[in-house]
Amino acid sequence: MYDALIIGGGITGLATAYFLHKKGQKVLLVEKEARVGGWIRSEKKEGFLIEYGPRALRPAPLTLSLIEELGLTDQIVWASSQLHKRYIYLEKGLIRITPWLFIKHSLPLLRELFLKPVDRPEETIASFSLRHFGPWITNNIMDPLTLGIYGGSIESLSLDRTFPLLKKLEREKGSILRGMQLPKKSTLFSFIEGMQTLTDRLAQVLEGSIRVNSTETPEAKRVISTAKAEMTYLSMTVVTLGYSKRYKQFPGFGFLVPSHRGLSLKGCLFQDEGRLFSFMMEPLAEEAAFRIALEAVQEILGIDEKPILRDYFLAKEAIPQYTIGLGHLPPVGVNACISQALSYAEN
Ligand SMILES: Cc1cc2nc3c(=O)[nH]c(=O)nc-3n(C[C@H](O)[C@H](O)[C@H](O)COP(=O)(O)OP(=O)(O)OC[C@H]3O[C@@H](n4cnc5c(N)ncnc54)[C@H](O)[C@@H]3O)c2cc1C
């Protein structure tokens, strides 16, 4: 008889099992696949480190203390200071997102500065953004940002679940512009050997309490399921291209593509100091996906060299869609999963 049976060996299941194990509970974690880690998977190919899930995290206190407890602090790598630079792909090419871009489209923003604090019922990202920022910023910044993070549409996703900080600012300050403090530097981190370092170490600590290739449910006082929730999940294709030279014409995090451009390509992440580019797009077969990525490299980034690494990944049903009315479902994102795990373990 186990104190707790945990279903699913992604970061939520592993962290839940870890927190319970730390409290002296007898736990068993069952994972249906051959490996634990869930969406967190890092692999080395042709000398490049490829992340198939999350690439970097913001330094949330609980995550950092977990990392310290696991003895992984010396494995952390902080992202380059250039990473706060992000671009949008408009008709005229890549445009850097700067405060100036906001000011240029600022007519509705002047009014925004005087908005009073208000606690509104749950609403879509589009309805919030139009009220605060007007149509240009909604369609050219909020829309691609939402596509890049949540894969879904600003017309259907809930602001409360996807950008809770904006909701909080509206409730407490009224104006987002008055309340928001823009970070001067990006603070993101990963691990020398990739994000999987975290889930591998949790699995190591829990050795003997994990069964892979298993969906069995032995007797336990409590069962905690971290498998999929009853909601829609979107799929996406990620093509990664690696180069022998470094291309630094666009330093930064990457670019996003607004949906009004009508392209299959949704965005691109720059990695490995300009040698590795990951293109996110709608679900596509391998050949079509490579064609789009190779065209983007040439036309958008101006790179003519042949890539030395070509990698294709179809992430099936990967991204949960938090539409209106799903406030009861667990959150997305590694930091949020770890806090969820702690609250499962404590309650
Ligand atoms: C491409 C991509 C990029 C991302 N980028 C970021 C990022 O940059 N930052 C960030 O914070 N988050 C990011 N995320 C989100 C983050 O990866 C997830 O929120 C998090 O990994 C989810 O962890 P989880 O344990 O809840 O679920 P999962 O990782 O899905 O794990 C659930 C596990 O349960 C197993 N399972 C399912 N059913 C059963 C069953 N019946 N029996 C046993 N086992 C079962 C599955 O095989 C799986 O291993 C990204 C996600 C994706 C897909």
The ligand as a Tripos MOL2 file, in Angstrom:
@<TRIPOS>MOLECULE
LIG
   53    58     1     0     0
SMALL
NO_CHARGES

@<TRIPOS>ATOM
      1 C1          7.4100   22.7350  -27.3640 C.3       1 LIG1
      2 C2          7.1450   23.2190  -25.9660 C.ar      1 LIG1
      3 C3          7.8370   24.3170  -25.4730 C.ar      1 LIG1
      4 C4          7.6170   24.7590  -24.1710 C.ar      1 LIG1
      5 N1          8.3230   25.8180  -23.6940 N.ar      1 LIG1
      6 C5          8.1820   26.2060  -22.4100 C.ar      1 LIG1
      7 C6          9.0090   27.2200  -21.8510 C.ar      1 LIG1
      8 O1          9.8540   27.7940  -22.5370 O.2       1 LIG1
      9 N2          8.8480   27.5490  -20.5260 N.ar      1 LIG1
     10 C7          7.9370   26.9000  -19.7360 C.ar      1 LIG1
     11 O2          7.8430   27.2030  -18.5430 O.2       1 LIG1
     12 N3          7.1350   25.9350  -20.2450 N.ar      1 LIG1
     13 C8          7.2350   25.5680  -21.5470 C.ar      1 LIG1
     14 N4          6.4440   24.5760  -22.0550 N.ar      1 LIG1
     15 C9          5.4060   23.9910  -21.1930 C.3       1 LIG1
     16 C10         5.9950   22.9610  -20.2370 C.3       1 LIG1
     17 O3          6.8700   22.1190  -20.9360 O.3       1 LIG1
     18 C11         4.8560   22.1500  -19.6530 C.3       1 LIG1
     19 O4          3.9360   23.0220  -18.9830 O.3       1 LIG1
     20 C12         5.3440   21.1140  -18.6580 C.3       1 LIG1
     21 O5          6.4830   20.4150  -19.1210 O.3       1 LIG1
     22 C13         4.2030   20.1490  -18.3930 C.3       1 LIG1
     23 O6          4.6370   19.1710  -17.4800 O.3       1 LIG1
     24 P1          3.5930   18.1060  -16.9340 P.3       1 LIG1
     25 O7          4.3430   17.1920  -16.0390 O.co2     1 LIG1
     26 O8          2.4170   18.7940  -16.3320 O.co2     1 LIG1
     27 O9          3.0280   17.3660  -18.2240 O.3       1 LIG1
     28 P2          3.8190   16.4430  -19.2770 P.3       1 LIG1
     29 O10         5.1870   16.9250  -19.5200 O.co2     1 LIG1
     30 O11         2.8770   16.3080  -20.4260 O.co2     1 LIG1
     31 O12         3.9070   15.0450  -18.5130 O.3       1 LIG1
     32 C14         2.7840   14.2040  -18.3480 C.3       1 LIG1
     33 C15         3.3260   12.7750  -18.3540 C.3       1 LIG1
     34 O13         2.2420   11.8740  -18.0800 O.3       1 LIG1
     35 C16         2.4070   10.7230  -18.8630 C.3       1 LIG1
     36 N5          1.0980   10.0630  -18.9320 N.ar      1 LIG1
     37 C17        -0.0170   10.4810  -19.5860 C.ar      1 LIG1
     38 N6         -1.0360    9.6050  -19.3720 N.ar      1 LIG1
     39 C18        -0.5580    8.6390  -18.5510 C.ar      1 LIG1
     40 C19        -1.1340    7.4640  -17.9700 C.ar      1 LIG1
     41 N7         -2.4210    7.1280  -18.1750 N.pl3     1 LIG1
     42 N8         -0.3620    6.6690  -17.1800 N.ar      1 LIG1
     43 C20         0.9440    7.0080  -16.9580 C.ar      1 LIG1
     44 N9          1.5480    8.0980  -17.4890 N.ar      1 LIG1
     45 C21         0.7960    8.9060  -18.2700 C.ar      1 LIG1
     46 C22         2.9130   11.2630  -20.1910 C.3       1 LIG1
     47 O14         3.5490   10.2500  -20.9500 O.3       1 LIG1
     48 C23         3.8870   12.3420  -19.7020 C.3       1 LIG1
     49 O15         5.2030   11.8480  -19.5380 O.3       1 LIG1
     50 C24         6.6460   24.1030  -23.3530 C.ar      1 LIG1
     51 C25         5.9310   23.0100  -23.8590 C.ar      1 LIG1
     52 C26         6.1810   22.5650  -25.1470 C.ar      1 LIG1
     53 C27         5.4210   21.3720  -25.6400 C.3       1 LIG1
@<TRIPOS>BOND
     1     1     2 1
     2     2     3 ar
     3     2    52 ar
     4     3     4 ar
     5     4     5 ar
     6     4    50 ar
     7     5     6 ar
     8     6     7 ar
     9     6    13 1
    10     7     8 2
    11     7     9 ar
    12     9    10 ar
    13    10    11 2
    14    10    12 ar
    15    12    13 ar
    16    13    14 ar
    17    14    15 1
    18    14    50 ar
    19    15    16 1
    20    16    17 1
    21    16    18 1
    22    18    19 1
    23    18    20 1
    24    20    21 1
    25    20    22 1
    26    22    23 1
    27    23    24 1
    28    24    25 2
    29    24    26 1
    30    24    27 1
    31    27    28 1
    32    28    29 2
    33    28    30 1
    34    28    31 1
    35    31    32 1
    36    32    33 1
    37    33    34 1
    38    33    48 1
    39    34    35 1
    40    35    36 1
    41    35    46 1
    42    36    37 ar
    43    36    45 ar
    44    37    38 ar
    45    38    39 ar
    46    39    40 ar
    47    39    45 ar
    48    40    41 1
    49    40    42 ar
    50    42    43 ar
    51    43    44 ar
    52    44    45 ar
    53    46    47 1
    54    46    48 1
    55    48    49 1
    56    50    51 ar
    57    51    52 ar
    58    52    53 1
@<TRIPOS>SUBSTRUCTURE
     1 LIG1         1 GROUP 0 **** ****
